[in-house]
């Protein structure tokens, strides 16, 4: 049995967790009767799928970058971002495409997908604008997607946002979560008039390069 097959069986066993609990039905007595695929029925994709290399804890670079030696400034969201409210595509697709909603799970998708062509381009930020748990949840989107009306989509004006800048900005946005809830949604109109605080350059504009350098200096950033 190779490592790919071992990982497959680990996943197959893990999917049975719902059958057991810690009081009265432990896995130890029935583990030998657990049904999993036989070696003759392992799917072909197990050995054909490319597995990414293991993650490393190393930073992207070893340059020391501090948040404390920077000037910060307030900006209206509408001055920094082109903001849209989510809507789904109506063009059918043969492939399943994730749909972003107001969720705190799976990059905002909550595992949902649909057979519709992606409506929104990649390299942007989605922010939940309503819901019980998703209001203010922010995610960087690296692939095209569809979106529900419960999210706002933010594209930085005159700037291509990459993963590193995205990680910095969504962290700042999430600090505002406490201001919103199901009864006070972060609607498109409300977000347009709100402000975000960001590191600035000597000329007073957002310092996107510093944000990128800061994320690169964090542990594990070489995995981004």
C-alpha positions in Angstrom: 0.0 0.0 0.0 1.5 3.3 -1.1 1.1 6.7 0.7 -1.7 7.8 -1.6 -3.7 4.7 -0.8 -3.0 5.2 2.9 -4.3 8.8 2.8 -7.4 7.5 1.0 -8.2 5.0 3.7 -7.6 7.7 6.4 -10.2 9.9 4.7 -12.6 6.9 4.3 -12.3 6.1 8.0 -12.7 9.7 9.0 -16.0 10.0 7.2 -17.4 7.5 9.7 -16.9 9.7 12.7 -20.6 10.6 12.9 -21.4 7.0 13.9 -19.6 7.3 17.2 -19.4 9.3 20.4 -17.5 9.4 23.6 -20.2 8.1 25.9 -21.5 4.6 25.2 -20.5 4.1 21.5 -16.8 4.3 21.2 -15.1 3.2 18.0 -12.8 0.7 19.7 -15.3 -2.2 19.9 -16.6 -2.0 16.4 -13.6 -0.7 14.5 -12.7 -4.1 13.0 -16.2 -4.2 11.4 -16.0 -0.8 9.8 -16.8 -1.1 6.0 -14.3 0.6 3.7 -13.4 0.0 0.0 -11.3 -3.1 -0.7 -7.9 -2.7 -2.3 -9.4 -3.9 -5.6 -12.0 -1.1 -5.6 -9.8 2.0 -4.8 -10.8 4.7 -7.4 -8.3 5.5 -10.1 -8.1 9.1 -9.0 -6.4 8.2 -5.8 -3.2 7.3 -7.7 -3.6 9.8 -10.5 -4.3 13.0 -8.5 -1.4 15.4 -8.0 -0.7 15.9 -4.3 0.8 19.2 -3.3 4.0 19.2 -1.3 3.8 19.4 2.5 3.3 22.8 4.0 6.3 24.5 5.5 6.5 26.9 8.5 9.1 29.1 6.8 8.2 32.7 6.0 8.4 34.0 2.4 11.4 36.1 3.5 13.3 36.9 6.7 13.0 40.7 6.5 11.7 42.2 9.7 8.5 44.1 9.2 6.6 45.8 12.0 3.1 47.3 12.1 4.2 49.8 14.8 6.5 51.9 12.7 3.9 52.7 10.1 1.5 55.6 9.8 -2.1 54.5 9.3 -5.0 56.4 7.6 -8.7 56.1 7.3 -10.3 55.6 3.9 -13.9 55.3 2.7 -14.6 51.9 1.4 -16.1 53.4 -1.8 -12.8 55.3 -2.4 -10.6 52.2 -2.2 -12.9 49.5 -3.6 -15.3 48.9 -6.4 -18.1 47.2 -4.4 -20.9 45.1 -5.8 -23.6 43.0 -4.1 -23.5 39.3 -5.1 -25.8 37.8 -7.7 -25.7 34.5 -9.4 -25.0 33.8 -13.1 -27.9 32.5 -15.2 -25.6 31.0 -17.9 -25.6 27.2 -17.5 -22.3 25.3 -17.2 -21.4 21.7 -17.5 -19.1 22.0 -14.5 -19.9 22.5 -10.8 -18.8 26.0 -9.6 -18.8 27.1 -6.0 -21.2 29.9 -5.0 -20.1 32.3 -2.2 -22.6 33.0 0.5 -22.6 34.6 3.9 -20.8 31.8 5.7 -17.8 31.4 7.9 -16.9 28.1 6.4 -15.0 26.9 3.2 -14.0 30.4 2.0 -17.6 31.5 2.3 -19.1 28.8 0.2 -20.4 26.4 3.0 -19.7 23.7 0.5 -22.4 24.8 -1.9 -22.0 24.8 -5.7 -24.1 25.1 -8.8 -24.0 24.3 -12.5 -23.8 27.9 -13.6 -21.0 29.8 -15.3 -19.0 31.9 -12.8 -20.1 35.5 -12.9 -17.4 37.2 -10.9 -13.7 37.4 -11.7 -11.0 36.1 -9.4 -8.6 38.2 -7.2 -11.1 40.0 -5.1 -12.5 40.0 -1.5 -15.9 38.8 -0.5 -17.6 40.0 2.7 -20.7 38.6 4.2 -23.4 41.3 4.5 -26.0 39.4 6.5 -26.9 36.1 8.2 -26.5 34.8 11.7 -22.8 33.9 11.5 -21.5 35.2 8.3 -21.9 39.0 8.6 -18.5 40.5 8.3 -16.7 37.3 7.3 -14.1 38.2 4.7 -12.3 35.9 2.3 -9.9 36.3 -0.6 -11.1 34.6 -3.8 -8.4 33.2 -6.1 -10.7 31.6 -8.7 -13.8 32.8 -10.6 -17.1 32.3 -8.7 -20.8 33.0 -8.3 -22.2 34.8 -5.3 -25.4 35.2 -3.3 -26.9 38.5 -2.5 -25.7 38.0 1.1 -22.2 39.0 0.2 -20.4 42.1 -1.0 -17.7 41.8 -3.6 -14.7 44.1 -3.3 -12.2 44.9 -6.1 -9.4 47.3 -5.3 -9.5 50.3 -7.6 -6.6 50.6 -10.1 -4.7 47.8 -8.4 -4.5 44.0 -8.9 -5.0 42.4 -5.5 -2.9 39.3 -4.9 -3.2 36.6 -2.2 -0.7 38.4 0.1 -2.5 41.8 0.0 -5.8 40.0 0.2 -4.8 38.2 3.5 -3.8 41.5 5.0 -7.0 43.4 4.0 -9.4 40.6 5.1 -7.8 40.6 8.5 -8.5 44.3 8.9 -12.1 43.9 7.6 -12.8 41.1 10.1 -12.0 43.4 13.0 -15.3 45.2 12.1 -17.5 42.1 12.6 -18.6 43.1 16.1 -20.5 46.1 14.6 -22.9 44.0 12.6 -25.4 41.2 13.1 -28.6 39.8 11.6 -30.6 42.9 12.6 -27.9 45.3 11.5 -26.5 44.0 8.2 -23.4 45.3 6.4 -25.4 46.2 3.4 -23.9 47.6 0.2 -25.1 51.1 0.9 -23.8 51.0 4.5 -20.4 49.7 3.4 -20.1 52.5 0.9 -20.1 55.0 3.7 -17.9 53.1 6.2 -14.2 53.6 6.6 -11.3 51.2 6.7 -7.9 51.9 8.4 -4.8 50.9 6.4 -1.0 51.6 6.4 -0.2 54.6 4.3 2.8 55.8 2.2 4.4 59.2 2.5 1.9 60.6 0.1 -1.1 59.3 2.2 -2.2 56.6 -0.1 -2.6 52.9 0.9 0.8 51.2 1.2 0.0 48.0 -0.7 3.7 47.0 -0.9 4.1 47.2 2.9 1.0 45.0 3.3 2.5 42.4 1.0 5.9 42.6 2.7 4.3 42.2 6.1 2.4 39.0 5.1 5.6 37.6 3.5 7.4 38.0 6.9 4.9 35.9 8.8 5.5 32.2 9.6 4.1 29.8 6.9 3.8 32.6 4.4 5.9 30.7 1.8 2.9 28.4 1.4 0.7 31.2 -0.1 
